Each structure stands twice: as structure tokens, then as C-alpha cells.
Amino acid sequence: MRWTMSSDRVPEAWYNVVPHLPEPLQPPLHPGTREPVTPDLLTPLFPMALIRQEMSAETYIDIPGEVLDILRMWRPTPLIRARRLEQALDTPARIYFKDESVSPAGSHKPNTAIPQAFYNKAEGVKRLTTETGAGQWGSALSYACSLFDMECKVYMVRASYEQKPYRRVMMETWGGEVVPSPIDQPDHPGSLGTAITDAVRDAVSRDDSHYSLGSVLNHVLLHQTVIGLEAREQLQLAGEEKPDLVIGCCGGGSNLGGLALPFVADPDVELLAVEPSSCPTLTEGKFEYDFGDSAGMTPLLAMYTLGHDFIPPSIHAGGLRYHGDAPIISNLVKAGRMRATAYPQGKVFEAAIQFARTQGPIPAPETAHAIRATIDEAIRAREEGQERVILFGYSGHGLLDLQAYDDYLAGKLEDV
Ligand SMILES: *Cc1c(COP(=O)(O)O)cnc(C)c1O
């Protein structure tokens, strides 16, 4: 029921889907001139190696040995068959999940935090700045910086900083410096938009610092493809030729992309993105050029968006509250290569509880979106009498989200 592989089976190259997309990817545009951005616009924020990856047309990009050595501390992550969930659903579908919760930070995010810290360090950068909502990305980057002896400054949305102290404690344990954002308005609850603005301003104001982003961009999705590359091999070990359906939750698109992109070239594999109905970017947004941040400072990205000034209601799946989506994911949805669906959080927590009471692990509220869709697809397989192989991404554990479970169990969770 559980397929692990030895540490020498971590993929040695990332898979770049860009040359294999159904339609060419539209380039990011300069916000002033609306011309495609040139590398020099990005050099105050990112190292050259990451800018090259962002624009690369090579199918495989080698993973540096030093990065591999670190990933091997917890990778390959297990592929697990959810046999007890299958039994509870009485479904002929075979359900597998790829467990990214085993990383030190408890999610898939270190897969990109580690190479980002590595390339910055290699180009002489001593300090990284970033923003974080509930703290998942900030904790992954603090961990990565601690491994490369770099400073990490995290601007944390003030409301989370005050209400969710435990991820702040994780960041500080790894040596990160965490401040509430917006830094200059102590009565403002903050948003990802204000935190991005603070982090970018800080990075451009200092020669020794760069900025780091945890999702959305091409190079971030590239780094996450170790998930899908491993899962392909592990499914074969499990005796499956390939999945019929790959499902992932989608905030900015990095864990979904990491799992699904290595299957894009196979037309028989269906791909499904799951998002909250309160932030329905792919299912109800418009495909157009928009800013990546709410202050309107970043290049314009071609993506599904709810508008950069959209402020989603505060749901428990904080990692899925983003107004846009990765250009790569948006491209696949627009071309009809990937489907998207949305759920309200009550239905999502119902699925999380069913998973916890059959399989055991307590999923992150974000991850529970993928579980909701998996359960519904498995029920459909039962109704249609189809033996389907479903693979979903278990992006992280929910052990720092127990307040959300407490609210749900007490009947206090609002279905926004
Ligand atoms: C951050 C996060 C997400 C959402 O981000 P993506 O870039 O869409 O993957 C999902 N699950 C977990 C556990 C996260 O920490």
C-alpha cells in the first residue's frame, strides 16, 4: 500500500513543460511599456540562474548536486494507496496519493525554497526577503536559508502574525526574522498584497538582498516537478501503467503543476485543478494580463485572474487565497488540457474528516480540496462502474491548522 524508493532515485533533472504546452506561453510584460520583460528588469530581484530557468525552452534542466543532497534527506516522498478510503467509498477506483507532508516544513514548498536559496547563494546574495500569509512559504524559505547560512526576512500578513503564532515560531526556530505587514500601518490587518509590496521594497533597497516567490512563476513549477516525476515511477512499481486522472489543489499552481506537468504530454491522462469557491480564479476568473501583486508593481502575467485588487474572504485554506494563477496552469486550462472545479469550505472539511477517519493523516485545509474532488470522482467511478486510477497530491499536513478543524467540529465554520 506504500511505495517508497531509495534516495538515489530522486530525479536528477527537472521537467520543463513550456516547450510541450498545447499553445505557446505568452511572455510576461513590462507594466509601463507592455513590451515583453527583459532579464535586466528582473536582476534586482532574482539571480541569473533563476531568470534563465524562467525563460528556458529546454525540456530537462539538471538539478545541482548540492540541491539533490538536501532533497534526499526526505525524498523520494512516499506514494500511498488510500485503500481504506476506497473501501469506505465502495469504489472500483484505485486511489493513490503522493505525500509531500513528510518534508521538514510539512509541505511541498521546500522543493523550490532549497534551489532558490542555492542559486541566490551561488551568485553572492546574502539575504532573501519574502511574504507569507499563514506562514507555509515563509517557513519553507527560512528552513532553506538556514541550510545555506543566509539571512531570511519574512513579511507576514499582520492578521495571521497575531492569530497564528506557531508558524512564526517555526520560522524563528530556523533563524528567519518575521515582521507583521504592512510595516508602516500597525492597525492594518494586512494582505498578501501589502506583504509582497514590503518584501519587494526591502529587496530592491539593499545590494545584498533578493526577493523570493513560492508559487506562480515558471521556475517555481519547474522545481516542483520532482513530485510528478517520482510519482510516475512509483505508480509503475505499484503495477499501474499510468493514472487516468491527476488531481491537485490550486492556489498559485505549484503543487498541482509539480504533480501534473510530467503527465501533460500523455493525452490519456486527465488533469484536474481544485480551488475554493470563495476564490474561483480558474472557474470564474478572466484570462487576461494582470499584475501578480495587489499594489500593481510586478510585471503583467497572462493568466486567469479575479483582478489584482480582489480580496478573497478569509477562509481556512489560506494558501489558496490568490487572485491569479500560474501562467502555465492558466495556459493548460484555457487550451482545455486541464479541467478546473471549485468547492465551498464546508464540503472540503467534510472530506478532510472522512480522510482522517479512514486513512489517519490530518490534511492541510488546502490539500483537503484535492481530497474532496478525489472522493467525488471515486463515487462517480462507482456509479459508472469504472475502474479508474486516481492520483492526487497530498500537498501538506494540517497539524498547524487545528483551529480550523476545531471550528468545523464545533459547527462554527462558515461556508463562504
Ligand atoms: C502553499 C500551499 C498550497 C497552495 O500553493 P500552490 O502553489 O497552489 O501549491 C497548497 N497546499 C499546501 C499544503 C500549501 O502549503
The ligand as an ORCA input file, in Angstrom:
! r2SCAN-3c Opt
* xyz 0 1
  C       1.020     26.858     -0.213
  C       0.261     25.619     -0.212
  C      -0.659     25.302     -1.238
  C      -1.021     26.237     -2.350
  O       0.019     26.678     -3.163
  P       0.243     26.108     -4.640
  O       1.329     26.974     -5.170
  O      -1.033     26.242     -5.392
  O       0.664     24.702     -4.489
  C      -1.302     24.084     -1.190
  N      -1.085     23.201     -0.185
  C      -0.220     23.478      0.818
  C      -0.036     22.458      1.905
  C       0.483     24.687      0.839
  O       1.345     24.940      1.829
*
